[in-house]
Amino acid sequence: MLQASKLIPQGQGLARSMVQRSAHLELDWDIRQKSRFDTVASDERHVGVFLPRGTVVRGGDVLITQDGSLLRVVAAHQPVLRITACPDHPAHEQAFDLMRAAYHLGNRHVPIELRPDHLKIEPDHVLADMLRAMHLTVVEVREPFEPEAGAYGGHGGHASHGAGDVHAHAAHEAHGHHGHDHPHHGHDHG
């Protein structure tokens, strides 16, 4: 089995043509958030990925194998809930509705992909019902899922932080905590 233990975020510094010609790994979010996993590359080679604990692999990253070959990571299409605002509201209300939804999801520590016009989460019928009760449109689709890395996460696909991570960070700062090693962090999830 081929081993990959080095990751180049978004293939930075590599020639794009070289990355595009390389074999790829098509992985869903459940696999990409693990630092150790086995998979099969597009060229049918079996690959064992051994990255430092806590490493999250993102679509567009490049893994380097022990023999020096490159493996381009592709975020696989998977079932996700696409959350959009009611199109009948004015644009400023739509933005607020999405912001409010992100707050409530973040308060529950749900991984969220934030986009200017929609949110994405993994399928959950209880959360879908909550969001529909907030007058949001919730549709299950098959798309790549790239949730926010958060305030303490590694590299991510987006520059901003998830609402829950910002909220947790603010609670930690208010209580003089700077890490996520405490079981309680100053707010209730009721």
Beta strands, then each sheet from edge to edge (+ up, - down):
strand 1: 2-8
strand 2: 23-27
strand 3: 36-40
strand 4: 46-50
strand 5: 62-65
strand 6: 70-75
strand 7: 78-84
strand 8: 113-114
strand 9: 119-121
strand 10: 137-143
sheet 1: 2+ 6+ 5- 1+ 4+ 3-
sheet 2: 8+ 9- 7+ 10-
end
